[in-house]
């Protein structure tokens, strides 16, 4: 199990925020999974039926979307999961086919709207810390471009530097690949999102992973809650 802690800066700045952690080992990430693909089609259909006739303002009235909208608005950004939901529900787009471990998360995000990153746990170098971005922080994104990060964004760091932020996603050092056998999913939930919703996200990811890796081992599954006197684990 990877030990993961949080900084006092994150706790004080993001009171009530939640980080969901789901670490799974003993997985294969090579062959397509027909059951997971079927699950994708079900979720797409559900989104189209549920959101038919609605507008963005209706989506933003959802408590989870509203919490992310407040967070992203602070940085003059738009929540990218909102855009993905709109593209599936109203533009007829489909969930991408990346790999089973990546797709397991994408499907769950479309059900709960909870932002979650997936890392190859073997590529993370301890200590792993939940923190805030600082002035002059940089990260090489998954597309290979170097990005100067906005200060004050929720982030995860390892010994090498920032691995992921809410605004800019993951680095190019630790993403899931076909060789991944040990994965860490990290859900980032600003204040206003309940522990039950984040737990549901982790549960759905695990259920999706077990469609193609039924004997996978759960190394940890817990929540970190930002509190003024230090994060609390649920």
N, C-alpha and C positions, 0 to 999 in steps of 0.2 A: 504494500500500500504506500502510495506517495503521501508524505506529510505535507499538508497545505495549510498555511496560516494567513492571517490578514494584518495589515498595518494599522496603526492608530489613526493615520490620515484617512484611510478608507472608512474606518468606523465612524469617525467624527463627521466626515463630510457627507456620508451616505446613510445616515441613521434610518434604520428600518429596511434597508436594501437586503437582498438575499442573493447568495451564491449557491447554486445547486451543484453538487459533485457526484458523478457516477463514474467509477473506475472499474473496467471490466477486462479480464485477461482470458486467455485460452480461446481466442476467436480466429476465424479465417475470414479474409476479406477479398477473395479472388472471384469466385463464381457468382453469377447473377442468382437472385433468389426469387422464384416465381411467386411464392406466397407474399413476399414483401412488395413485389410489383402489383399484385392484386390489391394489396392494402393501399398502395398509392392511388389506384383508380377509385377505390371506395372513398378515400378522403377528398379527392378532387370532385367527385360527384356530390358529396355531402356539402362542400363549400359552395358549389354552384347552386344547389337547391336552397341552402340556408340563406345565402346572401343575394339571391335573385331579387332585383328590384330595389335594392338598397343603394346608398351613396356612401362616399368616403366619410361624411359626417356621422353616418350611422355606425360605421365600423369604429370610428374614433370614440364613440360613446361606450364601447366595450371597455370594462375596467382595466383589462391588461393592456389593450392598445392605448388607452388614455394615459396610463403610467409611462409607457415608452414615448408617447408623443410629447409629454411634458419634458422628459429627459432630453430627447433629441432637439426639441425646440430651443432649449437652453444653448445649444451649439449651432443653431440655425440649420439643422439637418432634418431629414425625413426618415422615419423608421423603415429600414429596408424590408423587414418581414411584412409590413403593411403593403408595400409595393408588390411583393411576391404573392400575397393573398389576393390582391386585386387582379393580378395578371392571370391567376388560375380561375377565380370566380367570375370575372367579367370579360376576360379577353381570350378565354379558351386555351390558355397555355397549360402544359403538363409539368409535373414535378420532374426534375432532371434525373438522369441515370448516371451517377458518378461511381459509386461502389456501395456494397451493402452497408458498411459501417457509416458512411456519410449519409446515405439515403434514409437509414433508420432514424437519424436525427431530423432530416428535412421533413419527413412525414409527420413526426411528432410536433415540430414547430407549427405546422399548418393547422394542427388541432388545438394547441394551447396558446399559440402566438408568443411563446417564451423563447427569447433569443438564447441560442446554445451553440457553443463551439466544440469541435471534436479534435483532440490532439493524439498523436502517437506518443504514448506515455514513455516509451523507450528513448525518445528524442528530447525529453525534458530533463534539465539538469538541476538538481536540488541546490538550494532551497527554492520551492515554488510558493509564491506569495500573491495574495490578492491585494491590490494597491490602487493608487491613482497615477495617471501620467503626470509627468513634471515637465517644466520648461526644458527644451532642448532634447527631450526624448525622441528617439527615432526608431523605426522598425522597417525591415524589408518585408513587404507584403507578399502574399502568395503569388502574385503576378510578376514578382521580381523587382518591382519599383520601390525605391526608398521613400519613406514618408516621414515628414516631421509631424509629430503627433500633437493634437490639441491638449493643452494643459487641463487637468481636472477630470479626465475621462476615466471611468472604471476600467481596470486592466489587470492582467495576470502577468507576472514576471517569473523567470527562472534565472539561473546563474548567468546566462548569456544576455539577458535583457528582456524587453517586453515581448511576450508571446502572443498577446491578443488584447484588443480593446473593444469596447462596445461600438464605437463609431467606425473603426477601420478594420475590424475583423482580425484574422489570424496572420501570423508571420509565415515565412517560407521555410522555417527550420523544422517545425513540429506538426505539420498537417498529416492527417490520415493518408496512407498510401496502400497499395496492394500488399506491401510487406508487413503492414501493421498487424500485430497479434495481441497487443495490449493497448487499450484505448482509455483516454480520460475525456469525458464530456463535462463541460462547464457551462452552467446556465447563469446568465446575468440578469437579475431582476431588480429594477429600481424600486424605491419605496412606493407603496401603493398596490403591490402585487402580493397576494397571500402565499403563505407557505404551502397551502394545499394545492395551489395551481402549479408551483414549481415542483412539488412532489409528483404531481400528475405527469409533468413533462418527463421527469426521470423514469417514472414507471412505464410510460409509453415507449421511450427509447429502449429500455430493457426488454419489453415485450417484442419490439421489432427486431432487436438483435437476436433474441432466442428463436426467431423464425428460421434463421440460417446457422445459428450457433447454440443449439439447445443445451450443451454442456458447459457454456461459458461460466466463468467464476466472477462473482461480484467481490471486488477487493474493497470498495467503500461506496457507500451511498448515504450522503448526508447533506445538510444545509448549514451554511454559515450566515448568521444574522448580524448586521452591523449595529453595534450598540456603543454608547459613549464610554462604557467601562471595559470595552473589549468585545470582540465578536463572540456570539453564543452559538454552539453547535446544536442542531436539532437532528 
